[in-house]
Amino acid sequence: MNIHEYQAKQLLAQYGVAVPPGDVCSTPEAALAIAERLFAKGEKLVVVKSQIHAGGRGKGTFKSGFQGGVKLCKSAAEVHEKAKGMLGQVLVTKQTGPEGRLVSKLLVAAAPAIRKELYLAVLLDRAASRPLMMVSTEGGVDIEEVAEKTPEKIIKEIIDPAVGMMPYQGRKLAVALGLKGDLIAQGAKLLMGVYKTWWECDAAMVEINPLCIIEGADGKEGLVAVDAKIGLDDNALYRHKNILEMRDLAEEAPLEIEASKFNLNYIKLEGNIACLVNGAGLAMATMDIIQHFGGSPANFLDVGGGASKDQVTAAFKIILSDPNVKGILVNIFGGIMDCNVIATGIVSAVRETGLKLPLVVRLEGNNVEAGKRTLTESGMTIISGDSMADAAQKVVKAVGK
């Protein structure tokens, strides 16, 4: 689950990470009031930031013609004006696609005097099976670009999950970022706070880009998380009711929301061959083999290792809600899964939905003979696939007619 920037900053602040003062709002009048408070406290600049689940907001364009989803303002009146141009409008960025995202919230915050931009992230290193903290002196740009052109500028530190991040690791990374004097202690503390946020919130990733060295009103340097992005592990949300309440359904695809109600993992894609598979790895392989034989997958849909008849029926309904779907491939390998349960669900779903599209089913594994018999005795037009390759070729051919 993704959350907005302002929500990510709220979580970080709880763990002692410094963030610019500010607040979220949903009306131009509220934006004006927040800006007036910030300027009254002595801030010289205030930033207005569109809150959507996508990057590239500053360089984005609203469909109304208004340019930029992030604006620096020198007065409260200017904040009010920019807020009117953003709220209720659709912002298109390189990550939203041409359809864009509706902006219904703004973050109005102090814009500190930035001396240098840095990069910081915490994620799971799957090769090492341990948490990884990654920093770079090249903040404010895409980390992928840094990794490609100057990989030596990315410094990595593996954390032992049994003991957590140690103070010496924080100091080591602070020095690697080029911090000096009092900033080393500040940096170590901030790094520890970011790691604690990642660990205790069960996050998949915490990214701060940029992490900034700023000049305070007293002329002293400090470290502040000017931007923040947090992605959370869906499987752990039951432990975090406060974080689950941060979910913004308006930022998610309707079909993905519907799938989540039945504990189905669904992601809509651009193709026309729908996939219903058990297991994420098999689902990825299924999409690959469809592509290999000239087709285009319409979705990723993992029904999990122990799907029920009702879940299979729900999966079919979700698949058929996509008007681009011209054919369906069901690819099931029964380990924990009983193939006959899937077969019964398929028959029920076909009857309930009145399916007219080509349907190719490949079953293998636990109780497969009973599953195949259920499909055969249903009297329905279901194409059987003897292998993944056979099933993929058959569904591509059927859709191509």
Wavefront OBJ file of the C-alpha trace (Angstrom):
o trace
v 0.000 0.000 0.000
v 1.258 3.455 -0.889
v 0.550 6.587 1.127
v 0.787 10.299 0.371
v 3.865 12.410 1.028
v 2.220 14.263 3.922
v 1.322 10.919 5.544
v 4.867 9.606 5.076
v 6.197 12.722 6.795
v 3.780 12.226 9.687
v 5.145 8.715 10.246
v 8.760 9.854 9.958
v 8.184 12.699 12.427
v 6.896 10.162 14.976
v 10.340 8.543 14.900
v 12.294 11.759 15.320
v 13.001 12.543 11.664
v 13.018 16.298 10.983
v 10.484 17.417 8.349
v 9.502 20.950 7.255
v 6.549 22.405 9.215
v 3.298 22.421 7.292
v -0.141 20.880 6.949
v -2.450 19.230 4.447
v -5.590 20.881 3.058
v -8.338 20.328 0.526
v -9.543 23.888 -0.179
v -7.796 27.065 -1.368
v -9.032 28.861 1.753
v -7.418 26.268 4.028
v -4.190 26.564 2.016
v -4.277 30.330 2.558
v -4.724 29.897 6.318
v -1.798 27.456 6.583
v 0.419 29.779 4.545
v -0.471 32.780 6.710
v 0.553 30.840 9.825
v 3.871 29.796 8.266
v 4.753 33.294 7.054
v 3.760 34.719 10.450
v 6.344 32.417 12.035
v 9.070 33.918 9.869
v 9.213 31.563 6.879
v 10.507 33.252 3.705
v 9.182 30.712 1.208
v 6.269 28.278 1.272
v 5.809 25.321 -1.064
v 2.479 24.018 -2.359
v 2.659 20.326 -3.314
v -0.035 18.280 -5.058
v -0.705 15.045 -3.163
v -1.025 12.119 -5.557
v 0.573 8.657 -5.621
v 2.999 9.477 -8.425
v 6.387 11.057 -8.924
v 7.397 13.858 -11.259
v 4.772 16.210 -9.838
v 6.888 19.332 -10.198
v 7.337 18.798 -13.925
v 3.754 17.636 -14.451
v 1.017 19.477 -16.323
v -2.626 19.813 -15.357
v -5.199 19.042 -18.037
v -6.498 22.565 -17.448
v -3.181 23.859 -18.815
v -1.783 24.897 -15.414
v 1.899 24.001 -15.275
v 3.533 22.154 -12.355
v 2.135 20.299 -9.362
v 4.730 21.774 -6.981
v 5.044 25.550 -6.590
v 7.237 27.841 -4.459
v 5.427 30.914 -3.180
v 6.601 34.168 -1.581
v 3.244 35.206 -0.098
v 0.045 33.719 1.295
v -1.907 35.286 -1.579
v 0.300 33.441 -4.065
v -0.306 30.165 -2.187
v -4.057 30.784 -2.468
v -3.754 31.418 -6.201
v -1.675 28.273 -6.840
v -4.017 26.159 -4.717
v -6.965 27.268 -6.847
v -5.065 26.183 -9.956
v -4.333 22.704 -8.549
v -7.276 21.520 -6.447
v -9.967 19.656 -8.331
v -7.768 19.426 -11.438
v -6.176 16.383 -13.101
v -2.376 16.310 -12.969
v -0.468 14.363 -15.625
v 3.122 13.289 -14.867
v 5.545 10.779 -16.356
v 4.310 8.241 -13.791
v 0.535 8.758 -14.015
v 0.165 8.017 -17.708
v -1.961 10.209 -19.993
v -5.076 9.766 -17.841
v -3.442 11.635 -14.935
v -4.624 11.832 -11.326
v -7.186 14.105 -9.707
v -5.644 16.401 -7.089
v -7.917 16.627 -4.048
v -5.304 17.421 -1.376
v -2.349 19.776 -1.099
v 0.576 19.873 1.287
v 1.420 23.458 2.226
v 4.780 23.550 3.978
v 7.807 25.692 4.729
v 10.436 25.687 1.972
v 13.799 25.910 3.754
v 16.951 27.371 2.226
v 18.611 24.293 0.730
v 22.409 24.073 0.594
v 22.730 20.508 -0.683
v 20.441 17.664 -1.733
v 21.169 14.077 -0.668
v 19.450 10.714 -1.142
v 18.408 8.111 1.430
v 16.387 4.903 1.252
v 15.727 1.771 3.287
v 14.465 -1.420 1.669
v 14.876 -5.177 1.821
v 17.919 -6.628 0.071
v 16.427 -9.890 -1.169
v 19.813 -11.338 -2.109
v 21.150 -10.819 1.412
v 17.732 -11.386 3.067
v 18.427 -8.367 5.249
v 17.465 -4.693 5.492
v 19.548 -2.375 3.331
v 20.166 1.324 3.890
v 21.249 3.137 0.752
v 22.557 6.711 0.602
v 24.020 8.970 -2.051
v 25.385 12.484 -2.332
v 23.389 12.759 -5.582
v 19.978 13.710 -4.220
v 17.130 15.304 -6.130
v 17.499 13.122 -9.234
v 16.322 9.627 -10.194
v 18.399 7.085 -8.297
v 18.183 4.777 -11.333
v 20.084 7.399 -13.319
v 22.764 7.623 -10.607
v 23.045 3.819 -10.487
v 23.538 3.683 -14.248
v 25.981 6.561 -14.714
v 27.858 6.821 -11.388
v 27.190 3.663 -9.328
v 30.148 4.426 -7.073
v 28.142 7.319 -5.634
v 25.620 4.925 -4.063
v 26.763 3.710 -0.642
v 25.048 0.651 0.832
v 24.936 -0.655 4.400
v 23.418 -4.024 5.308
v 21.602 -4.056 8.669
v 21.449 -7.099 10.952
v 17.718 -7.449 11.730
v 18.487 -9.230 15.003
v 20.078 -6.140 16.539
v 18.783 -3.374 14.282
v 20.733 -0.422 12.969
v 23.673 0.402 15.220
v 24.835 3.969 15.995
v 28.223 3.335 14.380
v 26.448 2.491 11.108
v 24.568 5.782 11.287
v 27.823 7.688 11.781
v 29.511 5.718 8.988
v 26.771 6.635 6.510
v 26.678 10.251 7.699
v 30.402 10.560 6.931
v 29.853 8.846 3.562
v 27.324 11.581 2.767
v 30.018 14.165 3.353
v 28.488 15.509 6.545
v 30.872 17.286 8.924
v 30.907 18.679 12.450
v 27.547 18.775 14.213
v 25.823 17.409 11.106
v 27.409 13.979 11.642
v 25.502 13.479 14.900
v 22.338 14.956 13.351
v 22.707 12.694 10.336
v 23.275 9.564 12.427
v 20.166 10.326 14.499
v 18.048 10.964 11.391
v 19.280 7.775 9.706
v 18.421 5.761 12.812
v 14.950 7.335 12.849
v 14.365 6.499 9.184
v 15.411 2.887 9.752
v 13.123 2.644 12.793
v 10.226 3.988 10.696
v 10.883 1.303 8.065
v 11.148 -1.483 10.632
v 8.298 -0.628 12.990
v 5.820 0.334 10.269
v 6.533 -2.870 8.288
v 7.394 -0.791 5.250
v 8.546 -2.253 1.958
v 10.493 0.918 1.241
v 11.178 4.304 2.780
v 12.730 6.823 0.376
v 13.754 10.395 1.136
v 14.698 12.282 -1.992
v 15.862 14.839 -1.362
v 17.253 14.714 2.145
v 18.545 18.262 2.473
v 21.227 20.161 4.275
v 19.448 23.419 5.020
v 20.315 26.783 6.485
v 18.138 27.660 9.454
v 16.926 31.117 10.465
v 19.862 31.312 12.878
v 22.331 30.581 10.079
v 23.116 27.096 11.370
v 22.985 24.049 9.139
v 20.501 21.260 9.712
v 19.143 18.102 8.052
v 15.535 17.879 6.899
v 13.511 15.321 4.912
v 12.134 17.685 2.259
v 10.330 14.913 0.376
v 9.370 11.390 1.447
v 7.846 8.270 -0.024
v 6.776 5.169 1.916
v 5.454 1.909 0.491
v 3.990 -0.533 3.015
v 3.778 -4.319 3.114
v 0.090 -5.165 2.574
v 0.504 -8.443 4.457
v 1.430 -6.599 7.662
v -1.274 -3.941 7.635
v -3.442 -5.908 10.057
v -0.871 -4.920 12.689
v -1.159 -1.199 11.928
v -4.729 0.061 12.117
v -3.525 3.683 12.149
v -1.606 3.177 8.893
v -4.422 1.241 7.238
v -6.656 4.260 7.850
v -4.265 6.264 5.637
v -5.313 4.260 2.565
v -6.639 6.538 -0.172
v -8.986 4.504 -2.368
v -9.268 7.384 -4.832
v -5.613 6.728 -5.771
v -6.188 3.052 -6.570
v -7.685 1.369 -9.635
v -11.349 0.351 -8.991
v -10.751 -3.256 -10.071
v -7.749 -3.541 -7.754
v -9.877 -2.262 -4.873
v -12.567 -4.844 -5.659
v -9.947 -7.619 -5.831
v -8.552 -6.664 -2.425
v -11.993 -7.286 -0.877
v -11.597 -10.968 -1.781
v -7.872 -11.153 -0.886
v -6.942 -11.430 -4.559
v -3.740 -9.915 -5.902
v -4.780 -8.109 -9.085
v -2.974 -5.581 -11.247
v -4.521 -4.326 -14.471
v -2.318 -4.295 -17.581
v -2.811 -3.094 -21.158
v -3.280 -6.396 -23.024
v -6.354 -8.471 -23.974
v -5.645 -11.942 -22.530
v -6.703 -12.214 -18.897
v -4.755 -14.510 -16.572
v -6.054 -16.324 -13.487
v -3.189 -18.115 -11.754
v -2.254 -19.410 -8.289
v 1.107 -18.129 -7.071
v 2.948 -14.939 -7.972
v 5.863 -16.749 -9.627
v 3.587 -18.835 -11.829
v 1.567 -15.714 -12.660
v 4.735 -13.935 -13.844
v 5.735 -16.975 -15.912
v 2.232 -17.141 -17.401
v 2.377 -13.520 -18.507
v 5.827 -14.115 -19.990
v 4.739 -17.154 -22.001
v 1.667 -15.356 -23.347
v 3.966 -12.587 -24.533
v 6.407 -15.167 -25.936
v 3.729 -16.620 -28.195
v 2.626 -13.221 -29.492
v -0.145 -12.358 -27.053
v -0.506 -9.543 -24.541
v -1.565 -10.132 -20.894
v -4.462 -8.034 -19.612
v -3.673 -8.474 -15.949
v -1.690 -10.063 -13.160
v -4.110 -12.051 -10.994
v -2.883 -14.355 -8.243
v -5.686 -16.173 -6.401
v -3.220 -17.514 -3.827
v -2.479 -21.005 -2.631
v -5.864 -21.840 -1.120
v -8.544 -20.018 -3.109
v -12.196 -20.874 -2.539
v -14.974 -21.288 -5.090
v -16.259 -17.793 -4.174
v -12.825 -16.256 -4.761
v -12.573 -17.854 -8.193
v -16.035 -16.552 -9.098
v -15.067 -13.075 -7.881
v -11.864 -13.280 -9.909
v -13.812 -14.027 -13.078
v -16.160 -11.103 -12.472
v -13.210 -8.752 -11.963
v -11.528 -10.024 -15.130
v -14.705 -9.543 -17.160
v -15.093 -5.985 -15.870
v -12.131 -5.050 -18.075
v -13.563 -4.250 -21.552
v -10.183 -4.963 -23.174
v -10.299 -8.675 -22.284
v -10.863 -10.912 -25.319
v -9.843 -14.258 -23.848
v -8.995 -15.904 -20.508
v -6.195 -18.282 -19.536
v -6.513 -20.157 -16.241
v -3.200 -21.729 -15.204
v -3.299 -23.689 -11.952
v -0.659 -25.874 -10.354
v -2.232 -27.639 -7.395
v 0.073 -28.049 -4.434
v -1.941 -26.814 -1.480
v -4.619 -25.885 -4.002
v -7.156 -28.556 -4.934
v -7.607 -28.487 -8.725
v -11.222 -29.624 -8.369
v -12.037 -26.602 -6.185
v -10.721 -24.364 -8.964
v -12.623 -26.344 -11.603
v -15.865 -26.059 -9.608
v -15.280 -22.334 -9.241
v -14.636 -21.964 -12.978
v -17.869 -23.771 -13.872
v -19.837 -21.677 -11.382
v -18.283 -18.455 -12.638
v -18.937 -19.281 -16.303
v -22.586 -20.006 -15.558
v -23.054 -16.958 -13.365
v -21.380 -14.523 -15.749
v -22.648 -16.058 -18.980
v -19.103 -16.072 -20.340
v -18.876 -15.867 -24.132
v -15.127 -15.288 -24.459
v -12.601 -18.046 -25.254
v -11.521 -19.802 -22.051
v -8.396 -21.956 -21.894
v -7.717 -23.938 -18.699
v -4.525 -25.737 -17.729
v -4.710 -27.755 -14.507
v -1.861 -29.748 -12.974
v -1.165 -31.275 -9.567
v -3.348 -32.038 -6.561
v -6.616 -33.816 -7.532
v -6.151 -32.845 -11.174
v -8.161 -35.761 -12.622
v -11.257 -34.787 -10.626
v -10.781 -31.182 -11.751
v -10.550 -32.111 -15.423
v -13.601 -34.366 -15.056
v -15.610 -31.497 -13.529
v -14.745 -29.282 -16.491
v -15.537 -31.985 -19.068
v -18.871 -32.930 -17.483
v -19.976 -29.292 -17.266
v -20.923 -29.337 -20.940
v -19.337 -25.923 -21.405
v -16.987 -24.815 -24.152
v -13.721 -24.874 -22.264
v -10.441 -25.399 -24.117
v -8.010 -27.655 -22.265
v -4.281 -26.937 -22.194
v -1.917 -29.861 -21.660
v 1.021 -27.637 -20.665
v 1.770 -23.957 -20.110
v 3.102 -23.613 -23.630
v 0.117 -25.451 -25.125
v -2.380 -23.369 -23.121
v -0.665 -20.091 -24.021
v -0.589 -20.921 -27.732
v -4.255 -21.930 -27.684
v -5.461 -18.747 -25.972
v -3.364 -16.522 -28.259
v -4.800 -18.327 -31.282
v -8.365 -18.094 -29.936
v -8.095 -14.358 -29.281
v -6.529 -13.797 -32.683
v -9.558 -15.111 -34.540
l 1 2 3 4 5 6 7 8 9 10 11 12 13 14 15 16 17 18 19 20 21 22 23 24 25 26 27 28 29 30 31 32 33 34 35 36 37 38 39 40 41 42 43 44 45 46 47 48 49 50 51 52 53 54 55 56 57 58 59 60 61 62 63 64 65 66 67 68 69 70 71 72 73 74 75 76 77 78 79 80 81 82 83 84 85 86 87 88 89 90 91 92 93 94 95 96 97 98 99 100 101 102 103 104 105 106 107 108 109 110 111 112 113 114 115 116 117 118 119 120 121 122 123 124 125 126 127 128 129 130 131 132 133 134 135 136 137 138 139 140 141 142 143 144 145 146 147 148 149 150 151 152 153 154 155 156 157 158 159 160 161 162 163 164 165 166 167 168 169 170 171 172 173 174 175 176 177 178 179 180 181 182 183 184 185 186 187 188 189 190 191 192 193 194 195 196 197 198 199 200 201 202 203 204 205 206 207 208 209 210 211 212 213 214 215 216 217 218 219 220 221 222 223 224 225 226 227 228 229 230 231 232 233 234 235 236 237 238 239 240 241 242 243 244 245 246 247 248 249 250 251 252 253 254 255 256 257 258 259 260 261 262 263 264 265 266 267 268 269 270 271 272 273 274 275 276 277 278 279 280 281 282 283 284 285 286 287 288 289 290 291 292 293 294 295 296 297 298 299 300 301 302 303 304 305 306 307 308 309 310 311 312 313 314 315 316 317 318 319 320 321 322 323 324 325 326 327 328 329 330 331 332 333 334 335 336 337 338 339 340 341 342 343 344 345 346 347 348 349 350 351 352 353 354 355 356 357 358 359 360 361 362 363 364 365 366 367 368 369 370 371 372 373 374 375 376 377 378 379 380 381 382 383 384 385 386 387 388 389 390 391 392 393 394 395 396 397 398 399 400 401
